[in-house]
Amino acid sequence: IEIMTRKQTVSDALTLHEPMIRNEILRIIGEQEFDRLRTNDGRLGLQQALLKQIGLILSREANVKPEDVEAVLFTNFVMQ
């Protein structure tokens, strides 16, 4: 997973709060249903859920505007 932003402050906050963000990413992915993730809509929904949660964490912990986190991109998506 890659997180897209154009602001250095967001990038720095992502690095600083990586353990908390990683934990939330794993929690959200773990809650997903396998059959739903096999569809394009399911993956898009997952991206939106991750984007929202990362934005919330950074706004709470680093005073970053949630809209400064532009996208969550899947660079490798393997399901077993």
C-alpha positions as CSV (number, residue, x, y, z in Angstrom):
1,I,0.0,0.0,0.0
2,E,1.2,3.5,-0.8
3,I,-0.3,6.7,0.4
4,M,-0.4,9.7,-2.0
5,T,0.2,13.2,-0.7
6,R,1.8,16.3,-2.1
7,K,2.7,17.8,1.3
8,Q,5.9,17.1,3.1
9,T,4.2,17.7,6.5
10,V,1.8,14.8,5.7
11,S,4.7,12.6,4.6
12,D,6.5,13.3,7.8
13,A,3.4,12.6,9.9
14,L,2.9,9.3,8.1
15,T,6.4,8.3,9.0
16,L,6.1,9.4,12.6
17,H,2.8,7.6,13.1
18,E,3.5,4.6,11.0
19,P,2.9,2.0,13.7
20,M,-0.6,3.3,14.5
21,I,-1.5,3.6,10.8
22,R,-0.2,0.1,10.1
23,N,-2.2,-1.3,12.9
24,E,-5.4,0.4,11.6
25,I,-4.7,-0.8,8.0
26,L,-4.3,-4.4,9.2
27,R,-7.4,-4.2,11.3
28,I,-9.5,-2.8,8.5
29,I,-8.2,-5.4,6.0
30,G,-8.8,-8.2,8.4
31,E,-12.5,-7.2,8.7
32,Q,-13.1,-7.5,5.0
33,E,-14.9,-10.4,3.4
34,F,-12.9,-12.4,0.9
35,D,-15.7,-12.5,-1.8
36,R,-16.2,-8.8,-1.6
37,L,-12.5,-8.1,-2.1
38,R,-12.6,-10.1,-5.3
39,T,-14.7,-7.4,-6.9
40,N,-13.6,-4.0,-8.2
41,D,-16.2,-2.3,-6.0
42,G,-14.9,-4.2,-3.0
43,R,-11.4,-3.1,-3.5
44,L,-12.5,0.5,-4.1
45,G,-14.5,0.4,-0.9
46,L,-11.4,-0.8,0.9
47,Q,-9.4,2.0,-0.5
48,Q,-12.0,4.5,0.6
49,A,-12.2,3.0,4.1
50,L,-8.4,3.1,4.5
51,L,-8.2,6.7,3.2
52,K,-10.8,7.8,5.6
53,Q,-9.2,6.1,8.6
54,I,-5.7,7.4,7.8
55,G,-7.1,10.9,7.4
56,L,-8.7,10.6,10.8
57,I,-5.6,9.4,12.5
58,L,-3.4,12.1,11.0
59,S,-5.9,14.9,11.8
60,R,-6.1,13.7,15.4
61,E,-2.4,13.0,15.9
62,A,-0.6,15.4,13.7
63,N,-3.2,18.2,13.0
64,V,-3.2,17.4,9.3
65,K,-6.2,18.1,7.2
66,P,-7.8,14.8,6.1
67,E,-8.0,16.0,2.5
68,D,-4.2,16.4,2.4
69,V,-4.1,12.6,2.2
70,E,-5.1,12.3,-1.4
71,A,-5.3,8.5,-2.1
72,V,-4.5,5.0,-0.9
73,L,-2.9,3.0,-3.8
74,F,-2.6,-0.7,-3.9
75,T,0.8,-1.5,-5.4
76,N,0.5,-5.2,-4.7
77,F,-2.7,-7.0,-3.9
78,V,-2.5,-10.7,-3.1
79,M,-5.3,-12.7,-1.7
80,Q,-4.9,-16.2,-0.4
